Amino acid sequence: MEQLTQMELLQLEELLGTEELAVKKSMFYAENCRDAELKKIFLESARNHKGHLDGLIEQMRSLSGKVQ
């Protein structure tokens, strides 16, 4: 099993936090947007960031067997 360095773990934590925040912000904007086209764009953004977040979590699970 491949081991991650402390720096790599810190970088992954930062990426997870960034993607999580992007999902929350995109959803907030979509929920508070009156323009249908913008709402669609924000929802797509939320889906994309959620996919990135899920991918990072999967990578962490495959490398370490657990996510803290």
C-alpha positions as CSV (number, residue, x, y, z in Angstrom):
1,M,0.0,0.0,0.0
2,E,1.3,3.4,-1.0
3,Q,2.0,5.9,1.9
4,L,1.2,9.6,1.7
5,T,3.6,12.2,3.1
6,Q,2.4,14.6,5.7
7,M,2.5,17.4,3.0
8,E,0.4,15.4,0.6
9,L,-2.2,14.8,3.3
10,L,-2.3,18.5,4.1
11,Q,-2.8,19.3,0.4
12,L,-5.6,16.7,0.1
13,E,-7.3,18.2,3.2
14,E,-7.1,21.6,1.6
15,L,-8.5,20.4,-1.7
16,L,-11.3,18.6,0.1
17,G,-12.2,21.8,2.0
18,T,-12.0,23.9,-1.2
19,E,-14.3,21.6,-3.2
20,E,-16.8,21.3,-0.3
21,L,-17.0,25.1,-0.1
22,A,-17.4,25.3,-3.8
23,V,-20.4,22.9,-3.7
24,K,-22.0,24.8,-0.8
25,K,-21.5,28.2,-2.5
26,S,-22.8,27.0,-5.9
27,M,-25.9,25.5,-4.2
28,F,-26.5,28.7,-2.2
29,Y,-26.3,30.8,-5.4
30,A,-28.6,28.3,-7.3
31,E,-31.2,28.4,-4.5
32,N,-31.1,32.2,-4.4
33,C,-31.0,32.9,-8.1
34,R,-34.1,34.0,-10.0
35,D,-32.7,33.7,-13.4
36,A,-33.3,30.2,-14.8
37,E,-30.2,30.2,-17.0
38,L,-27.9,31.2,-14.1
39,K,-29.6,28.7,-11.8
40,K,-28.8,26.0,-14.3
41,I,-25.1,27.1,-14.4
42,F,-24.8,27.1,-10.6
43,L,-26.4,23.7,-10.3
44,E,-24.0,22.3,-12.9
45,S,-21.1,23.9,-11.0
46,A,-22.3,22.2,-7.8
47,R,-22.5,18.8,-9.6
48,N,-19.0,19.3,-11.0
49,H,-17.5,20.2,-7.6
50,K,-19.4,17.3,-5.9
51,G,-17.8,15.0,-8.5
52,H,-14.3,16.4,-7.7
53,L,-15.0,16.0,-4.0
54,D,-16.2,12.4,-4.4
55,G,-13.1,11.6,-6.5
56,L,-10.7,13.0,-3.9
57,I,-12.4,11.0,-1.2
58,E,-12.2,7.8,-3.3
59,Q,-8.5,8.4,-3.9
60,M,-7.9,8.9,-0.2
61,R,-9.8,5.7,0.6
62,S,-7.8,3.7,-2.0
63,L,-4.5,5.0,-0.6
64,S,-5.1,4.8,3.1
65,G,-8.2,2.7,3.6
66,K,-10.0,5.4,5.5
67,V,-10.9,9.1,5.4
68,Q,-10.6,11.1,8.6
